[in-house]
Structure formats: C-alpha cells, structure tokens
Amino acid sequence: MNSNFEVLEHELDNGLKVLFKNVPGVHSATFMVWYKVGARNEIVGKTGLSHFLEHLSFKRTEMFKKGQIISEITRNGGVFNAYTSRDFTCYYESFATNKLELAAIIESQRMNKLILNEHDKEVEKGIILSELEKNLDNPYNVLENELRQQAYPHHPYRIPIIGYKDDLIDISLYDLQRHYDNYYSPNNATVVVVGDFDSKQMFQIINKYFSSIEPASLNGQIKAEKKQKELKRLKIKEYSSSPIVKLAYHIPSVEHDDIFPLVVLGEMLNCGVSSRLYQDFVEQQIVTDINTNVELAKDTGLFSIIATLFPNIKHKEYEEKILEELDNMVTVAPLSQKELNKIKKRIKSSFEFNKDGTFKQAYLIGYYESIYSHGFLETYTDKIQEVNIDDVKRVIKKYIHRNNCTVGHLIPVHQQKKSLFNYDYIPKDTVKEEYDDIPIIIPNKLKKLPVSFHKETLNNGIKLIINENKTGNIVRLYGTIGAGNVFASSVNPVLPVLTAGMLNRGSLSKSKIEIASEIEEKGATVGISNVGEMVNFSLSSTVEDFESVLKILKVILKEPAFEEEEFHKYKKLALANVAHKMDDSKYLANMKFTQMLYPKDHLYYIHSLKEQEENIINIELEDLKNFYNNYYSPHTIIMSVSGNIDAEKARILIENEFNDWQAQNIPHPYIKPARLQNKYKEKILHLKNKSEAEVIMGHYCGIARKSKDFHKATVMNFILGGSGALSSRIGKKLREELGLVYSITSSLTALSVPGSLAIRFGVDNHYLNTAVKALKEELNSFIEYGIDETELNAAKSYLTGSYPLKFSNNAGIAKLLLTNEYYGLGDNYLNEYLEIIDNIMVEDINETIQKYIHPELFSVVMAVSRLEHI
C-alpha cells in the first residue's frame, strides 16, 4: 500500500465526509468541497443546471452580498475557482494556512445559504451563452459533442457539461433552486483539506460551520447505457484549418479492475516520442499530433484516440491505419515486458509529480472520492504494478474492437456557417452594491524569507540556484539560455525557435528515439520547453533518477546532432503548425496587435502567417548549426533546482555534466526600440465562422521588469483587470454587471524589454460595440477618478497574502528563483517584495494610471465574423 498518500477520514453526523492530508512545511493549504452532481444528473430539456448553478454560487448568500465572496477571498490573498464535470461540481480556495477558516465560512454558506434571484440568473445567462459560444468556435469541441451523442444514445454522459443552448435560454429560477435543494447537501458532499495545518483544529472549524446543515433526501437513478454492438460513425463538416479524426470505445467505470490494464494501454499508446502511435503516425507524418485519453468515470467512460491529420492525409486512410494498429497489438505486435516495465515506471513517476503541491493532491483526493473512493489512490500504483501482458491483451480484445467503437470525422469546410445564437439579452446597468458588514480580513503572518537557497556560478559562467525541499520525492529543474527571440531582429525571425526545437530531436551520442526511450522509461520529462526572449528548458524526475536524467539534459543542450532527415521532418511539422493557426482567432488577433505596436522584427512582433511560412521554407540546416554555434554559450545559462535533494550533491552533479562546456563570445542582441504611438488606431480582422469576436486593445507602455514603476504598475493592473473577470474593475463592469463576457483580463508585458498594456476579451459578435463602448467608459472613469483606499488595500492584501502560495510546490519555487536571478532582482528580493507592496500608496497608483494608460492612443484589434442567425 502507498502509505505516503495517507488520508485522514472523518464524517459528521449529517453525512458530510471530511478528508485531511497534511503536507508539513508548505506555508499554505487548499480547501475543497466536492458535490456529487454534474451533467450526469441532468436530463434533456433541463441541461446545464449544474454548471449554471456553479456560476451563481459566486453571487450571494445570507452572509455575503453580491460579489463579496470573491472580494473576501481576494483581499485575504486566496486563489479560488470552481469546476463542473459530468460526475461532480467542486469549489476550492487556496490560502496561507492561518486563513483557512475563511474558506470554511464561505463554503458552508454556499452549501445551504445560497440566495438565487431572477436578475443574477439573467445576467449570468448571457455570460454562460458567451462561454458556450466560445466552446463551439473550437472544432475539437464540436466533434467531441457530436461523438458523445452517438456513443451514448441513452446515458446522460451524452450531455455537454455546459448544456444545450435552448435549455440555457429557457432555464428557470425554479429549476435552479430545485437542483440546489436536491444536491447541495452535506450527505452528498466531501470536504478535502491538504496542506500544513493542525488537523484537530481544522476539524473543529469544519464542525463549527457545517455540522448544523441538514442532510437531504437523495434520490434519482441513472439508467445504464446499453452495450454497443456495432461500429458507429459520424461525419461533421465544420470550419477548421485541419482534418480531425476521433475514435472512442466504451470502457467500464473506475470501480472495475480492468481500469488498471486500460490505463497501462493508454500510457503505452500515449507516452511520448517513443510510443507506438507517435512512431507510426507522427514520425511518418500522417498526423501532426495524436493523443489518447482513458476516462475514469463513475459510470462507463470512453477510451479515446484523437488525431489532427496532415493536410494531404484522408480521413479514411488514417482510420484504416489506426484500426489496423490497434488490432495488431494482440497478435502481430503485442506489448513486450520491457515496454510494460517502462510504462509502469512512467505511471508511478507521474503519480509522484501529481503530488507536487497542495492543490494537486486535494484535487486527486476529491476527484476519486466523488466518482468512487479516495482509497483508489492508496493502492493505485500497486495495482498498476500487478498488470501483466496478458491483462493488456485481454482488455484490448474485450474493449478496443470495432463493434465497440464510435468514429468521428471532422471535415474542414470553408463556407460561411450560420450563428446558433438568437438570444435577445439586453445588457442593463445595475446599481453597485455596497457592503454594510466589516470585511473579513485575517492578518498576514508571513514576515520572513519563505524559502532558502544555495547559489553558485560555475567556472564557465553557468549560474546555479538550488533549493532543498523535503516535502516530496521529486526534483524540478528550470533553466534559461540566452539564445532566444532577443536575436530575432538580426537573423531569420523563426531561427531561434527552430534551432531550439531541433535540440529535442537527437544528439551526437543518442538518437531522438534513444533519448525519448530513456526519458520515458523513467517517467521523467526533459528538454526545451518553449522559446521566448530566452530559450527555456526544464527537467522533472524522481529523486533517484535525477542524475541519469541530468545526463540526458546535457546531451540535449551540449551535443545536438542537427540531422538532415530530422530537420526536414521538423520543417514540415512547423509548416503544418502554422496552418493550424489560421483557425485560432485569439492568435490572429494577438498577431495583428503586436504588428500595430512594435516595429518589424522587434522581440514582441509576430509576423504574418504567410511570412512565417516563407521564413520556415527559406531556412537551411546550415543556418541552424551556425546559429547554435554562434549563440549558445554556457555563460548565458541559469539553472534553478528545487526538490528533495541535497544542495551540494545537486551542485556536484550539474558541475560534473556541464563544467567542460566552454564559454564563448556571443553577439550582443539588438532590440529595435518601440514607442507609444501618437494616435488611436483600429483594425478589424474578418474571420470565418466564429460566433465570438476576439478583442485586444492597448498600447506600448514602456515598463520593463526592472523599471522603477514596475510594482506600482503591477498593483494598478491588478485592480484594473489583472485580478480576473470576477473581481477586477473591467471584469465587474462587463461580466458581473452587464453579463456581456465570460472572460476579460488586462496584462502588462514587462520582461527584460519594455512591452505593452493590453486588455483582452471575447464577446458575441452582436454585442461587440456595446462591450467596447462600456469598456471605454470604465477606462475613462478609472483614469478620471482613480482608485480609493479600499481598492488599494484589497489589492495589497491579495498580493502579499497570496505570497506563500508561490512556494507551495517545487515547480513554483524553482520558477520563482529562476525569474529572480534572470532579472537580477537581488538575493533578498523575495523578502523585500512584501515591504515594497506594503509601501505603495493611493497617490502612487493614481499617478501611475495617469502616466501609463492612454485610451485615446490605443491600438484596437477586433477579430469578427459576420454570421446570420438560424
């Protein structure tokens, strides 16, 4: 048994189950409440109730007026969200440990004191329709919805979690109240708390707030789905940049023992470059990507395989190949013992990675308790270890056969489609509600440096930062190397990205498949993660595998092969990925926005898709080799490590692998200067078949990470839109008051090079002008009147109160230390940060608003599609 996943279990007299897991030394905790209700508990004609109710659960209760739940969480430095699925609805807050009582207060109110009213329902209806619209603009979501309709003729797993458009429009307050009364009860819920807290004290808090809530009479039987007896298929014609194929097979519920060999099978097919599907389909350039998913559900789930095809591949051609591949896994090419051992190791390591942080562990516990039992986790890896080759063969024959398969083809079309939406919601201004009660603010206790670290520079200039964190069995390494897009203006602009990508495709001593096999058999991840102003790389492994995985990172960074065959495959894949972007309205809007703000070949400038294609086509292999030789040098590398490893041991291991890499002189990057434009500009992008318009508005603002105004601008942005759609100035206006948008945010691009202030949101095409007008009015009010002491205190309370959450897992610690070193903020900055934020005054923010926000000089991009109603 996996005793390292020990969970303490309690139950109140009213049936509320309480699950605790202590993680000492993390300074924070996650509080979750899980209700066993989701789309599974709905019927056609009354769909979307669970998701709709989740939205309304943030509005008001007997204790909290409208918006106050979010305000109290934010001002106390909490992180929060909620999720609705087919099997459950869950809510969570992550706080510094001393603030957990607030989570209990909020969730107990949500459980039995929720107030639903007609106005909130109507406003939220517009928001949810906007969310649905956004979902249906994605061809993958359209295919998923249609495929589930075919796969589940009777069971409610056929119902989209968000619901159907007509049901959402017709939903009544009575429907929602009845759903709430039926399912939001202690005997249908589980409280999960994970973190560094006193269990006895925490149980007393939960008992105080939840024990008086009456249980409900739960009823309702879900009709089982009939066994599928023949292959089903569907074809969808949808606007898309690429053809897509999805295969889905019915599998048993999570309670069935066959789940474990099915998980092994899924991992066998999906475990990366060395996996069968990748080698047979991606390497052969039949598909650009392919993924499998094993749905662990309360009732019969789906084992699915989805692939995006290269443009020249026919749906039927791929389908025949994949069905043949699956048939061959029993007789022609069965699973080998070596392959099985690698998969088991990978699953075990992934399980360790999923325990890195309080949120991940709380989610695992709550998820399995909601669909079966948290005890599933205690024996999970042991059950996986028991799986043998015959078990995998058996489940393939039993479940992965044609008569149990539903196949969906998405066929790209380019004719204009009609809008699904004709809901005549008229946005109305509402009176802002003031809180009579004294806000619940729990004083911050964190006054000392939250993390210690060892720092050293190797002889060749590599900078190391190492944190010893004894809370788990994993090690995370994040790093940068100075060969990124800071050089895009002096070379072919795609060269930094393509060069870095080729590092993942084989070294002088190991082929791509050898590297992938070694990584995957250890369940680790390693390689280039992304390219921004710098090249970013990462490593995740268990403690015992860190040394061997570090050797793989060395050959990736130091010894790239740049093989001709791999280069041509990579170019073809890169061109296919550019084609995929034609369907991404967010990307296209952002691309045009950068072109309006920055000079061509600036670090932040995104070239047109045509230019990207031409640049890729014009790249030669020799260009990549020269760029690597000229720009990759160890003296530009920073490595940050956090995990259950001795700092001195980690230092020696890294030094042994990298110290012989000789530093060299590299060209100094030239960044074309940008400046604030002198007039308002507007650009409309006409896209096809998008029900939702994507809007970006903003301008160059000249703030970099080390600018003297950075922290004041950060607080300003947090209040304006950085705190999200539920609590920011613009979010409260456009979402909470007017119900126009699902998501709206503002952001600062403030890296080593100054960037932009940008506001982004999506809105129904028909309400585009209304939303833009309302946003401009709110911005003008923000500039004219500024902020007040209450807003500033709330922002400061969040930014300082949430600080411990940044150190709740190894990934967060390593990234934070890396960022601190990269920008040269100083070794004591992690401690100084709290004081810097505390010292900011109202007049500082109001001066910053006047200095950096100029709507009259905005660049505005609106990516829209003219659609007719059905």
RASUL-V453727 format. One record per pair of residues at least 12 apart in sequence whose C-alpha atoms are under 6 Angstrom apart, sorted by the first residue. I is the first residue (numbers start at 1). GAP is how many residues later the second one is. If there is no record, write none. Layout:
BEGIN
I	GAP
I	GAP
END
This chain:
BEGIN
1	377
1	378
2	376
7	13
7	14
8	12
14	201
15	171
15	172
16	170
16	171
16	173
17	173
18	172
18	173
19	173
20	172
20	173
20	174
21	173
22	172
22	173
22	174
23	172
23	173
24	172
26	170
26	782
27	777
28	67
28	68
28	69
28	167
29	65
29	66
29	68
29	165
29	166
29	329
30	63
30	64
30	163
30	164
30	328
30	329
31	61
31	62
31	161
31	162
32	59
32	60
32	159
32	160
33	57
33	58
33	157
33	158
34	55
34	56
34	155
34	156
35	53
35	54
35	153
35	154
36	52
36	152
36	334
37	50
37	51
37	52
38	12
38	47
38	48
38	49
38	50
38	51
39	47
39	122
40	46
40	47
40	116
40	117
45	122
46	121
47	116
47	120
48	114
48	115
51	33
51	111
60	55
61	52
61	53
61	54
62	51
74	724
75	719
75	722
75	723
76	721
76	722
76	725
77	720
77	721
77	724
77	725
78	16
78	17
78	724
79	14
79	15
80	12
80	13
108	101
108	102
111	73
123	616
124	615
126	613
127	612
127	613
127	614
127	615
130	612
131	611
137	553
154	71
155	70
185	30
185	31
186	29
187	28
194	164
194	168
195	163
228	176
229	174
230	173
231	171
231	172
231	174
231	175
232	174
233	173
233	174
233	175
234	174
235	173
235	174
235	175
236	174
236	175
237	173
237	174
237	175
237	176
238	174
238	175
239	173
239	174
239	175
240	172
240	343
241	339
241	342
243	66
243	167
243	168
243	169
244	63
244	64
244	65
244	166
245	61
245	62
245	163
245	164
246	59
246	60
246	161
246	162
247	57
247	58
247	159
247	160
248	54
248	55
248	56
248	157
248	158
249	53
249	54
249	155
249	156
250	51
250	52
251	49
251	50
251	51
252	48
253	44
253	45
253	46
253	47
254	42
254	43
260	124
261	126
261	131
270	21
270	22
273	243
274	239
274	242
274	243
286	24
287	21
287	22
287	23
288	20
288	21
288	22
289	18
289	19
290	16
290	17
291	14
291	15
292	12
292	13
298	73
330	63
342	179
345	177
345	178
346	175
346	176
346	177
348	33
349	174
356	453
357	451
357	452
416	273
417	272
418	449
418	450
418	451
418	452
419	448
419	449
419	450
427	311
428	310
430	307
449	382
453	13
453	14
454	12
460	175
460	202
460	203
461	174
462	172
462	173
462	175
462	176
463	175
464	175
464	176
465	175
466	174
466	175
466	176
466	181
467	175
468	174
468	175
468	176
468	177
469	174
469	175
470	174
473	69
473	70
473	171
474	67
474	68
474	69
474	169
475	65
475	66
475	67
475	68
475	167
475	168
476	63
476	64
476	165
476	166
476	335
477	61
477	62
477	163
477	164
478	59
478	60
478	161
478	162
479	57
479	58
479	159
479	160
480	55
480	56
480	157
480	158
481	53
481	54
481	155
481	156
482	52
482	154
483	51
483	52
483	148
483	149
484	12
484	47
484	48
484	49
484	50
484	51
485	47
485	48
485	118
486	47
486	117
486	183
487	182
489	112
497	34
499	125
503	53
503	57
506	55
507	52
507	53
507	54
508	51
508	52
508	53
524	16
524	17
525	14
525	15
526	12
526	13
589	274
591	15
598	76
602	70
631	35
633	30
633	31
634	29
635	28
640	174
640	178
641	173
642	168
642	172
643	167
676	24
679	178
680	176
680	177
680	178
681	178
682	177
682	178
683	178
684	177
684	178
684	179
685	178
686	178
686	179
687	177
687	178
688	177
690	175
692	71
692	72
692	73
693	69
693	70
693	71
693	72
693	170
693	171
694	68
694	168
694	169
695	65
695	66
695	166
695	167
696	63
696	64
696	164
696	165
697	61
697	62
697	162
697	163
698	59
698	60
698	160
698	161
699	57
699	58
699	159
699	160
700	55
700	56
701	55
701	151
702	52
702	53
703	47
703	51
704	46
704	47
704	48
704	49
704	50
705	45
705	46
705	47
712	133
716	129
721	24
721	25
722	23
722	24
724	21
725	18
725	19
731	13
741	22
743	18
744	16
744	17
745	14
745	15
746	12
746	13
786	60
800	34
END
